[in-house]
């Protein structure tokens, strides 16, 4: 095996519907507004904390196997990241598990998030459907974990972990986070490789993006896309002779062979300023390529798979109400923040004093 679409726009501007069970999570009812709908697919809505901040912890590639001692470090890492960072939301960008028992493995590695009452969502990875459960079955196991805010898979939309999360201030929606299911593998008449974001997903994204823009007076709402398998633009960016990077770049991005035009659509609609992926354990860099950021999470896993860049950890994203751009940094297990960057589209250089290529 190789390694590696609102009822109408008005819904986005205030027609929030309470989400039973989510609003009561660990006193976070003031942070989570509920859900609105675009084309009958709910949008999970959050608010900034009273201090004007909002923090997302990205976990990726935990590759957990229940009962396997090699997975103990992954569980310890997840617990430490949660307790140290105390995020408002956790996004796991896939390869949650790496073996059977699949359901138990997923529940165990996600349970620390549930125990702390933190809302979380996942964008499935290629390995999450490699074992005894189908992709839809695994997704439903995850959705049953307390605190999960993923919405049910929708007929006609490729994959089963495509979701939209918005972040609002008193003035309205300030940020949108798109989760895409980047799939697992493809086999086109014997030509095998990693999957890619399909056209139904791009159409789904465009419908949401255009609705948010219309509700925002015609101005695109700054957005970030999260998914597992990187797009081809990661490869183009690292090969650019004037590449502008910060962080570890220790393996070529293992993207799909196929480019379905996702980034071109991001560019056309003008809202997505960063893509955040997992998949490649030896990369945790931030790359500025054109007017977008291509970002890897920090490997969060254990010893069931390869990892050559040191301790596992997580990537953190911090947003400030009314402020352009966002802060992101890496935290390794047992360490202080590294690669601490304030990113905005107008910046021309990434400087953190820790460039390792």
C-alpha positions as CSV (number, residue, x, y, z in Angstrom):
1,X,0.0,0.0,0.0
2,X,1.3,3.5,-1.0
3,X,2.1,5.9,1.8
4,X,1.4,8.0,2.0
5,X,-24.0,24.3,-1.4
6,X,-29.3,28.8,2.5
7,X,-32.1,28.8,2.6
8,X,-31.1,32.3,1.4
9,X,-28.3,34.8,2.1
10,X,-30.4,36.1,5.0
11,X,-29.6,32.9,7.0
12,X,-25.9,33.9,7.1
13,X,-26.7,37.3,8.5
14,X,-28.5,36.2,11.6
15,X,-30.9,33.3,11.2
16,X,-28.9,31.0,13.5
17,X,-30.5,27.8,14.7
18,X,-29.5,26.4,18.0
19,X,-27.5,23.3,18.0
20,X,-28.7,20.9,20.7
21,X,-25.8,19.6,22.7
22,X,-23.2,21.9,21.2
23,X,-24.2,25.1,22.9
24,X,-23.8,23.6,26.3
25,X,-20.3,22.3,25.8
26,X,-18.2,23.2,28.8
27,X,-19.6,26.7,29.2
28,X,-18.9,27.6,25.6
29,X,-22.5,28.6,24.8
30,X,-21.3,32.2,24.5
31,X,-18.8,31.2,21.8
32,X,-21.0,29.0,19.6
33,X,-24.0,30.7,17.9
34,X,-25.5,27.6,16.3
35,X,-25.9,26.9,12.6
36,X,-27.2,28.6,9.4
37,X,-27.9,26.9,6.1
38,X,-26.6,27.1,2.6
39,X,-28.5,24.8,0.2
40,X,-29.6,22.7,3.2
41,X,-26.1,22.1,4.4
42,X,-25.6,23.7,7.9
43,X,-22.9,26.2,8.7
44,X,-21.5,25.9,12.2
45,X,-21.2,29.4,13.7
46,X,-18.8,30.5,16.4
47,X,-18.1,33.9,18.1
48,X,-14.9,35.4,19.5
49,X,-14.3,35.1,23.2
50,X,-14.9,38.1,25.4
51,X,-11.2,39.0,25.1
52,X,-11.6,39.2,21.3
53,X,-9.6,36.1,20.5
54,X,-10.3,32.7,19.0
55,X,-7.9,29.8,18.9
56,X,-7.9,26.7,16.7
57,X,-5.7,23.8,17.5
58,X,-4.9,21.7,14.4
59,X,-4.1,18.0,15.0
60,X,-3.0,15.9,12.1
61,X,-1.8,12.4,11.4
62,X,-2.2,10.9,14.9
63,X,-2.2,7.5,13.2
64,X,-3.5,5.9,16.4
65,X,-4.0,2.2,17.0
66,X,-5.9,1.2,20.1
67,X,-3.9,-1.3,22.2
68,X,-0.6,-0.6,20.5
69,X,2.1,0.7,22.8
70,X,3.6,2.6,19.9
71,X,0.5,4.9,20.0
72,X,1.0,6.0,23.6
73,X,3.0,9.0,22.6
74,X,0.3,10.2,20.3
75,X,-2.3,10.1,23.1
76,X,0.1,11.9,25.5
77,X,0.8,14.5,22.8
78,X,-2.9,15.2,22.2
79,X,-3.5,15.6,25.9
80,X,-0.6,18.0,26.4
81,X,-1.6,20.1,23.4
82,X,-5.2,20.5,24.6
83,X,-4.2,21.3,28.2
84,X,-1.4,23.7,27.2
85,X,-3.2,25.6,24.5
86,X,-6.9,25.4,25.7
87,X,-8.3,26.0,22.2
88,X,-11.8,27.1,21.3
89,X,-12.0,24.6,18.5
90,X,-10.0,21.6,17.4
91,X,-9.7,20.7,13.7
92,X,-8.1,17.3,12.9
93,X,-6.9,17.1,9.3
94,X,-7.0,13.4,9.0
95,X,-5.2,10.1,9.3
96,X,-6.7,9.8,12.7
97,X,-6.2,6.1,12.9
98,X,-3.8,3.6,11.4
99,X,-5.2,0.1,12.2
100,X,-7.8,-2.0,13.8
101,X,-9.9,-1.9,15.9
102,X,-10.8,1.1,13.8
103,X,-13.8,2.4,15.8
104,X,-12.1,2.0,19.1
105,X,-9.0,3.7,17.8
106,X,-10.9,6.7,16.6
107,X,-12.8,7.0,19.9
108,X,-9.8,6.7,22.1
109,X,-7.6,9.4,20.3
110,X,-10.6,11.8,20.1
111,X,-11.8,11.2,23.7
112,X,-9.4,13.7,25.3
113,X,-11.1,16.4,23.3
114,X,-14.6,15.2,24.3
115,X,-13.5,15.0,28.0
116,X,-12.5,18.7,27.9
117,X,-15.7,19.8,26.3
118,X,-14.0,21.3,23.3
119,X,-15.9,21.4,20.0
120,X,-14.0,19.6,17.2
121,X,-14.3,18.7,13.5
122,X,-12.4,16.4,11.3
123,X,-11.4,16.4,7.6
124,X,-10.7,12.7,6.9
125,X,-7.4,11.4,5.7
126,X,-6.6,8.7,3.2
127,X,-5.7,6.1,5.9
128,X,-9.0,6.6,7.8
129,X,-10.8,4.2,5.5
130,X,-8.0,1.7,5.0
131,X,-9.1,-0.7,7.7
132,X,-12.3,-2.5,8.8
133,X,-14.7,0.4,8.4
134,X,-15.8,2.1,5.2
135,X,-15.2,5.9,5.0
136,X,-18.9,6.6,5.8
137,X,-18.8,4.2,8.7
138,X,-15.7,5.7,10.2
139,X,-17.2,9.2,9.7
140,X,-20.3,8.2,11.7
141,X,-18.2,6.8,14.5
142,X,-16.4,10.1,14.7
143,X,-19.7,12.1,14.6
144,X,-21.0,10.2,17.6
145,X,-18.1,11.3,19.8
146,X,-19.3,14.1,22.1
147,X,-18.4,17.6,20.9
148,X,-18.1,16.7,17.2
149,X,-19.6,19.4,15.0
150,X,-19.2,17.7,11.6
151,X,-22.5,17.6,9.6
152,X,-23.9,14.5,7.9
153,X,-22.6,13.5,4.5
154,X,-24.7,15.0,1.7
155,X,-25.9,13.1,-1.3
156,X,-24.3,14.4,-4.5
157,X,-21.3,16.0,-2.6
158,X,-18.2,13.9,-2.9
159,X,-16.8,12.6,0.4
160,X,-18.2,12.8,3.9
161,X,-16.3,15.4,5.9
162,X,-17.0,18.6,4.0
163,X,-18.0,21.4,6.4
164,X,-18.2,25.1,6.8
165,X,-17.5,26.9,10.1
166,X,-17.9,30.7,10.5
167,X,-16.4,33.0,13.1
168,X,-18.4,36.2,13.9
169,X,-18.0,39.4,15.9
170,X,-20.9,41.7,16.8
171,X,-20.5,43.2,13.3
172,X,-21.1,39.9,11.5
173,X,-19.0,37.1,10.0
174,X,-15.3,37.9,10.0
175,X,-13.8,34.5,9.1
176,X,-14.9,31.3,7.4
177,X,-13.2,27.9,7.7
178,X,-13.8,25.3,5.0
179,X,-13.2,21.6,5.6
180,X,-12.8,19.4,2.5
181,X,-12.7,15.6,2.3
182,X,-9.6,15.1,0.1
183,X,-10.5,11.4,-0.2
184,X,-8.1,8.5,-0.2
185,X,-6.9,6.9,-3.5
186,X,-7.9,6.8,-7.1
187,X,-7.4,4.2,-9.8
188,X,-8.1,5.5,-13.3
189,X,-7.8,2.6,-15.7
190,X,-4.8,1.4,-13.8
191,X,-3.2,4.8,-13.1
192,X,-3.2,4.9,-9.3
193,X,-2.5,7.6,-6.8
194,X,-3.9,9.9,-4.2
195,X,-7.4,11.4,-4.4
196,X,-8.1,15.1,-5.0
197,X,-10.9,17.7,-4.3
198,X,-13.7,16.9,-6.8
199,X,-15.8,19.3,-8.8
200,X,-18.9,18.7,-6.7
201,X,-16.9,20.0,-3.7
202,X,-15.7,23.0,-5.6
203,X,-19.3,23.9,-6.6
204,X,-20.3,23.4,-2.9
205,X,-17.5,25.8,-1.9
206,X,-18.4,28.4,-4.5
207,X,-22.0,28.4,-3.4
208,X,-21.0,29.1,0.2
209,X,-18.3,31.6,-0.7
210,X,-20.6,33.6,-3.0
211,X,-23.4,33.7,-0.3
212,X,-20.9,34.9,2.4
213,X,-19.6,37.6,0.0
214,X,-23.1,38.8,-0.9
215,X,-24.1,38.9,2.8
216,X,-20.9,40.9,3.4
217,X,-21.9,43.7,1.0
218,X,-20.0,42.2,-1.9
219,X,-16.6,41.8,-0.1
220,X,-15.1,38.4,0.2
221,X,-14.9,37.1,3.8
222,X,-11.3,36.0,4.7
223,X,-11.2,32.2,4.8
224,X,-9.0,29.2,5.4
225,X,-9.3,25.8,3.8
226,X,-8.4,22.7,5.8
227,X,-8.0,19.2,4.3
228,X,-5.6,16.3,4.4
229,X,-3.8,15.7,1.1
230,X,-2.0,18.8,-0.3
231,X,-2.8,20.2,-3.7
232,X,-0.3,20.5,-6.5
233,X,0.4,24.1,-5.7
234,X,2.4,22.9,-2.7
235,X,4.7,21.3,-5.2
236,X,4.8,24.3,-7.4
237,X,5.6,26.6,-4.5
238,X,8.5,24.6,-3.1
239,X,10.1,24.4,-6.5
240,X,9.8,28.2,-7.1
241,X,13.3,29.7,-7.2
242,X,12.2,32.6,-5.0
243,X,10.3,30.5,-2.5
244,X,9.4,32.2,0.7
245,X,9.2,29.6,3.5
246,X,9.5,29.1,7.2
247,X,9.6,25.8,9.1
248,X,10.6,22.3,8.3
249,X,10.7,21.2,4.6
250,X,12.1,17.6,4.7
251,X,10.0,15.8,2.1
252,X,8.4,16.6,-1.3
253,X,4.7,17.2,-0.9
254,X,2.8,14.0,-1.6
255,X,-0.1,15.6,-3.5
256,X,-2.4,14.0,-6.0
257,X,-1.3,13.7,-9.6
258,X,-4.5,15.6,-10.6
259,X,-5.2,19.3,-10.2
260,X,-9.0,19.9,-10.3
261,X,-8.7,23.7,-10.1
262,X,-9.5,24.2,-6.5
263,X,-6.9,26.9,-6.0
264,X,-7.9,28.7,-9.2
265,X,-11.4,28.9,-7.7
266,X,-10.0,30.2,-4.4
267,X,-8.2,32.9,-6.5
268,X,-11.2,33.8,-8.5
269,X,-13.5,34.3,-5.6
270,X,-10.8,36.0,-3.5
271,X,-11.6,34.7,0.0
272,X,-9.3,31.8,0.8
273,X,-6.0,33.2,2.1
274,X,-4.5,30.0,3.3
275,X,-4.7,26.2,2.8
276,X,-3.8,24.0,5.7
277,X,-3.0,20.3,5.2
278,X,-1.4,17.3,6.9
279,X,-0.3,14.0,5.2
280,X,3.4,14.6,5.0
281,X,4.9,13.9,8.4
282,X,8.3,15.5,7.8
283,X,7.0,18.9,6.7
284,X,5.5,21.6,9.0
285,X,6.3,24.7,6.9
286,X,4.5,27.9,6.0
287,X,4.9,28.8,2.3
288,X,3.9,32.1,0.8
289,X,3.3,31.5,-2.9
290,X,1.6,34.2,-4.8
291,X,-0.9,35.9,-2.5
292,X,-1.7,32.7,-0.6
293,X,-0.2,30.7,2.3
294,X,0.3,27.0,2.0
295,X,0.7,25.5,5.5
296,X,1.4,22.1,7.0
297,X,0.3,21.1,10.4
298,X,2.8,19.6,12.9
299,X,2.8,15.8,12.9
300,X,0.7,14.8,16.0
301,X,1.2,11.1,15.9
302,X,3.3,8.3,17.3
303,X,5.6,5.5,16.4
304,X,3.2,3.5,14.2
305,X,4.5,5.4,11.1
306,X,7.5,7.4,10.0
307,X,8.5,10.7,11.5
308,X,12.0,12.2,11.1
309,X,11.8,15.8,12.3
310,X,11.6,15.3,16.0
311,X,8.8,15.4,18.6
312,X,5.2,15.4,17.6
313,X,3.0,18.4,18.4
314,X,0.3,20.6,16.8
315,X,-0.2,23.8,14.9
316,X,-2.1,26.6,16.4
317,X,-4.1,29.4,14.7
318,X,-5.1,32.5,16.7
319,X,-7.5,35.1,15.4
320,X,-8.1,38.6,16.8
321,X,-11.5,40.3,16.4
322,X,-11.2,43.1,13.8
323,X,-7.6,42.4,13.0
324,X,-6.4,41.5,9.5
325,X,-4.6,38.2,9.1
326,X,-3.9,35.7,11.8
327,X,-1.2,34.3,14.0
328,X,0.1,30.7,13.7
329,X,2.7,28.8,15.5
330,X,4.0,25.3,16.2
331,X,4.1,23.7,19.6
332,X,6.1,20.5,20.0
333,X,5.6,18.0,22.8
334,X,7.2,19.4,26.0
335,X,8.3,22.6,24.3
336,X,7.6,26.3,23.9
337,X,6.0,27.8,20.7
338,X,8.1,27.8,17.6
339,X,7.8,29.3,14.1
340,X,5.6,32.0,15.6
341,X,4.2,34.1,12.6
342,X,1.7,36.9,12.1
343,X,0.5,36.3,8.6
344,X,-1.4,38.6,6.2
345,X,-1.6,38.6,2.5
346,X,0.3,41.9,2.0
347,X,3.5,40.5,3.7
348,X,6.4,39.7,1.5
349,X,8.7,37.9,3.8
350,X,8.4,35.2,6.5
351,X,10.8,35.8,9.3
352,X,11.0,33.7,12.4
353,X,14.7,32.9,12.7
354,X,14.1,29.1,12.5
355,X,14.3,28.3,8.9
356,X,15.3,24.7,8.3
357,X,15.1,23.4,4.8
